Amino acid sequence: MHRKQRTIRQSKSCKGVGLHTGVDSIITFHPA
């Protein structure tokens, strides 16, 4: 079974605090 893959149009970032470390973190997704 194959599904069509898609990519995002623009970079997206999320900010948060590490669950175990308590350190501020940022994750960024970039288009393919």
ABEGO torsion letter per residue (X at the ends): XBBBBBBBABBBBBBBBBAAAGBBBBBBBBBX
